[in-house]
Structures are given as structure tokens and as C-alpha cells.
């Protein structure tokens, strides 16, 4: 059985291994860790004597080893002289995102600890967008009294 030379040539071309291609590094884009900026209270005063007082705000990024996390927690350091703080109320003032967030969070800290000074933590999860959210917050007690109001901004992905 004889094959034409063109078929033999084509089969030799298409059966040869492809020339080796060099691998190149693909740069990975690292997302910026979320941050919080805050206007810290100076000489804070509550709405009535005995009502809660927010003394300061701090932030913490949960440890995830070498991974960059999209989580950040705002920590509200407060004193409730009557030991009856029950809710942290948060309200978005402005945002570059349509992120839906629950504005209220229950405070479940024992009265004795509230009287000495306590911290309520609010976790924020950033989505993939670059944005910031300006928030104002206050604490209410069981009697309906409000603490001083504080303002802070969550910055996601460098927003």
C-alpha cells in the first residue's frame, strides 16, 4: 500500500509535539485590607445622667494567617452607669455601595461589666467593590436614653 508523499508529510507535521512554550508569571492583584477612620469623642456626654457614653472607637482585622481578609470589626468602647445598654444603633449617612446592612445590634453584656466599661463589636464584611460607607452610631439603654453619637467610615478595597 502506497501513500502519497503529501499525506506522509502532513501526518509528520501534525503528529510532532508542539514546541515548548515558556511559562510567565501572572501577577496577582492583592485586595487592600479594609480600614476604618473615626471621629473620636472628646469629652463625650450622654442624653441624660446614667445613660450610656461611647468613649472611643477602635478597629481590628480578624487574623486569617497569610490571607487578606474582607472582614473588619468596629469596636465601641462604652460605659453604661445603669448597666442597662441594650442596642447599638448604626445608620449609614453616605455610601458608594448598595450594601444592605442591619442598623441595629443587640448588646448582651452583663450589667456589672457595662458599669465598669465594656466593648461592643460590630463586624463588617466588604464585598469585591471599591467603596466606603460613612456611619453614625449610638447606644440606647432599656429606658430609651441615648449615648453620644459617633461617626466612622469603613473603607473597602482602598475606597
N, C-alpha and C positions, 0 to 999 in steps of 0.2 A: 504494500500500500504506500503510495507516494503522496506526500503533501506538498503543495506549492510552497515556495520559499517565503512568500509574504505571510502565510499562516504561521510558519515556524518562527519568523521574525517577530510577529505580533505576540505570539504566546511567550516568547522570551522576554519581551518588554514588559508585559503585564504580569508576569509571574515573578519578576525580580522584586525584592523588598524595596520599600520606599526609602529614599535617602534619609538618614537620621537628621532630625530637626533639633536644634538646641532649645533647651528649656530656658525661659526667662522668668525672673521673679515678678509676681503680680503684687503691686503694693496694696496693703490692706489699709482701709481708711478707719482710723480709730475714732469712735464717737467720743465726744467730750463728756466727762462725768458731769452730772447735774450739780448745780450750785444754788445757794440761797443768799440773797442780800436782804438785810433788815434794817429798819429804823429802830434802834434800841430805845426803850423807855428811859426817860430822865425824870427822876422824882415822880414815879407813877402814883396815881391816886384813883381809887375806885369810885363808883357812883354813890355809894353810901358807906358809912363806917361798918366794918365787918364783912363787906363784900370782897370777893377775890381781887388780887392785884397781880398782873403779869409783870415780873421783874426783868426778864430778859428772854431772848430767843437765841438758840444755837442750832446747829445742823450737824448731821452725821450721815456718812455714806456707809451702808452696811457692808461689811467685809465679805468679799467673794473671791478671795485669793488673787490671782493674776487677772481675773476677768474684770472688764469695765462694766459697772452696773448702771442700770437706768433708774435705780431707786435712790431716794434721799428722804431723810426724816427731819422734819422741823420739830424742835423740842422747845416747849413753852414752860419756862421756869416760873412758878407762881406760889403765892401764899394765899390761903383762904382762912382768915381768922376764925370763922364759924365752922370750918371743916365741912361745908356743905356744897362745894362746887360740883356741878353735875354735867355740864356740857361745854365743849369747846365749839364755838360758832365761827365758821370761816365763810367769807364771801369774796368771790373774785371781783375785783374792780375793773381790771382790763386784762385782756389775753390776746395772744397771737395764735391761739389754738381753739378748736371747738371741743376741747376735752371736757367731758361732763364729770364733775366732782361733787361728792356729797358734802354739803357745807357744815353739817353738824357731826360731832363725835362725842359719845358718852365718856364721862370721866368716872372711872371706877377705882378711886384711890381712897384708902381709909381716912376718916376724918382727922385722926391724930397726926398722920403724915402731912395732910393738907395744911394743918395749923403750923407745922414746923417749916414747911416748904416742900414742894413736890414738883414733878415734871410730868407733863402730858405730851406724848409723842404722836405726831401726825405723819404718816407715810405718804409720799408722793411718788408715782411711777410715771416717768417720762415716756412718751411714745417716740416714734422714729423721726418726727419733725423737729425742726429748729424753732423754738418758741420760748416765750416767757409768760408767766402769769403773776400779776400783782394781786395780792390778797390782803384783806384786813381781817383781823381776828379778835375775839374777846371771849372771856369765860363768864358763864352765868351760874348763879347758885340756885339752890332749891327755892329761895324766896323771890326769885326773879331779878335779883340785883346783878348788875353787870360790872365786870372789871374794866380797867382802862383798855383802850383799843390799841392794837399794834399792827404795823404794816410790814409786809415782807414780799419778796419776789422770788419765785422759783424760776431758774434758768435751765432749760433743757437743750442739750446738744449744742451748746455755745450761744443759745438765744438770749 
